[in-house]
């Protein structure tokens, strides 16, 4: 139901933006006065262009692409606490929690906070009650807000990166605030008058407490001493904000299958070539000895390997223009980071449809960085009902030079669930990890699957999560 509402709102917003552009153009053309009411400058036009660009990909983008690793809610002094990391309950808890968060990120006043100051605020949050959200990677604020609430995509929002955030009552101001934390040390405290009091999260806790798929949890900083390891050694290896699930946790066992047979038909070939802007009537084809088929046309090519992996690359001036992918060409020829991520999601959505991937298997944004040639690299990892799937190669990887997509690589696979499996005891996993690893600092353990196409079934277990969504065993 929520998806249908978001789709309707997205369509309505596109229509409203079209009307607003026409109206503003008339205001500009027929306003002869010099007063402020008649002003319509280049900044206004640039903002409108960005909004129209976003309108071209909002149907492809969604919460599932940035779904958090964990959402937790707690009343003061742990009076009542609940959290989720998978399934529909994770999506619902995130949506309800974000109804509070987005107002601060979109309209609040931001103040930079040092790492020490952030630690003090986090201690305050844990004492006063909080909403806690941990993302799988560092995401730009504009992407978090726009993808989490599609009716906000028209807002011009800056791109501070956010790994995790706390919503809590600030003792110094006696008001609710949002603290965003980044692994890079760029932390911000967002404040604003939005009518929330100390009971801001009470309804969320009451609604989801003991709901199916939710669990009690605590942070590693709240862990009491243990006979198996010293507290000093434990905290030197484990992040103080590492979430430790309390109780038995059940997850599906999975089997993995390649999608090569789904890409082998002429219809799939034609859809892939069209997606990557190759004309099927003008291509030349080369088949390698290992069975890989490569299609060439005017400085760009698409290779489809026998294992189902697909690679697109372009040389020289070739490539896919961001505006062409999202269906809107900016007059300046420039596009925001949000637009570029949106363009990659348009391709991800189309390719997963061509491969008929399971609805429970999603592509989660996992990396945004620049390579040695100053190209923007955007990667996606697979997630089964929100639980990460670890593989040696990225689920999807894009390289963008300026405003042109120069290469795409995807290593698609599908999953089939089989029965339940029980995660190992989280406390013991953390103790064992801290005792065995002499080098790790600030580690977190997350439930995840390790891709293995040869195994009959794969069970979820705990893996160490590093900064920016990279996951290692």
Buried (B, 14 or more C-beta within 10 A) or exposed (E): EEEEEBBEBBEEBBEEBEEEBEEBEEEBEEEEEEEEEEEBEEEEBBEBBBBBBBBBBBBBBBBBBBBBBBBBBBBBEEEBBBBBBBBEBBBBBBBBBBEBBBBBBBBBEBEEBEEEBBBEBBEBBBBBBBBBBBBBBBBBBBBBBBBBBBBBBBBEBEBBBBBBBBBBBBEEEEBBBBBBBBBEEBBBBBBBEEEBEBEBBBEBBEEBBEEEBBBBBBBBBEBEEBEEBEEEEBBBBBBBBBBBBBEEBEBBBBBBBBBBEBBEEEEBBEBBBEBBBBEBEEBEEEEEEEEBBBBBBEEBBBBBBBBBBBBBBBEEEBBBBBBBBBEBBBEEEBBBBBBBBBBBBBBBBBBBEBBEBBEBBBBBBBBBEEEEEEBBBBBBBBBBBBBBBBBEEBBBBBBBBBBBBBBBBBBBBBBEBBEEBEBBBBBEBBBBBBBEBEEBEBBBBBBBBBBBEEEEBBBBBBBBBBEBBBBEE
